[in-house]
Amino acid sequence: MDAFLKTGKLGKSAGRSSESAVSGVAGSQKESKKKSWPVPWVEKYRPRNIDDVVQQEEVVAVLGKILTGADLPNLLFYGPPGTGKTSTILAAARQLFGDNYKERILELNASDERGISVIREKVKKFSQQTASATLPDGRPCPPFKLIILDEADAMTVAAQSALRRTMEKETKSTRFCLLCNYLSRIIPPITSRCSKFRFKPLKDDLILQRLEKICSEEGVRFESGVLKSLIKACEGDLRRAITSLQSCHRLKGKDHVLTIVDVEELSGLVPLERIEELFTACQTGNYDKVDEVVEKMSRNGLPAAKVLDQFFHFVLESGELTDAQKAKIFQKISECNFRLMDGGSEYLQLMDLGTTIMLSVA
Amino acid sequence: MSMWVDKYRPRSLDELDYHKDMAQNLKHLVKSPDFPHLLVYGPSGAGKKTRIAAILRELYGPGADRVRIQRQAFDTPSKKKIEITTYSSNYHIEVNPSEVGFQDRVVVQELIKHVAETHPLDQHPFKVIVLQEVDRLSKDAQDALRRTMEKYISSCRLILCALSTSRVTPAIQSRCLPLRVAAPSKNQIVKVLQIVSKKEGIIMPLELADRISDSADGNLRRAILMLESCRAEKYPFVDKQPIVEPDWEKYLRETAFIIVQEQSPQRLLLVRERLYELLCHCIPADLIFRGLLKELVKNCDNQLKAEVCAEAARCQWRSTRGSKTIIHIEEFVAKFMAIYKRFIEQAMMADDFDD
């Protein structure tokens, strides 16, 4: 009986312990699963502190001063996509406010409702709260919060106007940081309240360095010249370069050695032969040939905007054309591009360009 | 009984008839733990949706095929209610935001938030949202998509479907893995037609398959539809079996012929009637422009062709800006008449001079 009870107990306790062990294992598995959950490389290699930010020396210098105690003005970052605007301000916030920086910032972007009512309520309320000058762990920090308005050029003029007074009134407790691509879409009263920083497109060798670092850390193998064509395709946009790189890597599998063709396909580049084909078709002065080439392009799903873009570079570097001819073609390219963005049909716009070139070179 | 197009649509990545390399790559992608956002683009009838469906099936198994149609309502900030049709399974939801016009931003924001909040059933780490016609999204909606795509990446993935990436903002393009689905080549279409007719148990001469794929313009859906209508018209197939073309194309060709025949205000009125007829049958304006241009330039010399082409491009662009497309099509027709008449008169004068 005793033995039975004992064994029973033993069994029970054993069962329990094994249960807990199992749950423990499961828990840890879950955890490890969560940990190994792949992060996009863009997020993984986002700069953690401002010294990691490449190229944008002015901003980094100013932010560096602020970290050592200088006053932070309202900021306005502008520049083409993928040059590190969001990364810079997030890295700065992390350094200013420690790991809990998320409590100190309000990040709003175009995907959030950002009409005038939100500016009036949410932003105002947040900006009116006071912030203490110490962090929970006792470290000192600047006594303000940060409101980051990402993609600020997508805000309506009314919403921007509503921001004006708020920005001034709450300087004691809040700083604003506006990020945008086009400075011209921000109303002047806002720009005059901020210190502006232009983010330059990244230089090719800096992008190359980054990509090489990522490749070696992720174990990506590639043919020589691949990174160069990747950089050419992304036009100074580091995010796009990294995403394309990761896409190639994912799509082709781990053991594949990346080739230039892969990169061209995935970065949405139109192969140079196609551009040349269109140009030679135009040179023959035969309408039907041009029609055929354009038709082929649209069948292959080559985006007309990209064709126009690359055609521009092609014409620019071409030695056969006179300046007058080039000027004429460029004018047409710009017109077609505008119409295309505005809803024009791809086929018609490309045909228009094609026939114009046909007449000007023939 | 379903149409052949649906009946013989490939269900899985292995069954796809062409672009096999891409299918292989997609298999890699589905197996790998980090599935990115996708941007699938290519001309219509090239098989974008077939590929998307195959991807979903590969991801979730046959459960992804059980689709139900629902009407979902969203509130705009100004408390107006908008409704949109969604096609959803347990794992994915498909929607065409451009259905609601300029309110598409609300749909994009609300839908993604809504979907991302609830976690998917079973062990699948994420749900999929399929957005159709992304190139017709307004600028606002595309802006709204940008950050949302990054924010909710842990619980949902987007598959965007578009005719071309021209009107998709670079910001979205740089966040997606682009997949270009080119139209099948002529031989590929012939092959598919043969497979279909074999499965259907009909005998099809190669010559007919050739002709069908020629007039299908790289649109596989159209090719199969043509095959089916040929079968309905006359079977067994005879030599020189006529291919049934869509009525509107014939009608458009005739319209072009009328324009070339005579250039006068009376003719313009006649043409207007025919254009209204086309528009009433929901033929999109850009197809009308394209069809007219192709027919009209046949009778012109190079200089004239360029001029007509430029006019077509301008009028078509303007038609997308305005609200009444008929005005712009008519403008194009009138412009063509003027250009053409001048050309003919000049030619005649030159003739007189020679005499």
Interface residues (C-beta under 8 A of the other chain):
Chain A: W37 P38 P40 P81 G82 N109 A110 S111 D112 E113 G115 S117 D150 E151 A154 D237 R239 R240 T243 Q246 S247 R250 L251 K252 G253 E265 L266 S267 G268 G285 Y287 D291 S298 R299 N300 G301 L302 P303 A304 A305 K306 C336 R339 L340 M341 D342 G343 G344 S345 E346 Y347 L348 Q349 M351 D352 G354 T355 T356 M358 L359 A362
Chain B: N25 L26 H28 L29 S32 P33 D34 P36 Y41 G42 P43 A46 P77 Q109 P125 K139 D140 D143 A144 L145 R146 R147 T148 K151 I153 S154 S164 T165 S166 R167 P170 A171 Q173 S174 R175 C176 L177 P178 R180 V181 A182 A183 D217 G218 D286 F289 R290 L293 K294 V297 N302 Q303 K305 A306 C309 A310 A312 A313 R314 Q316 W317 T320 R321
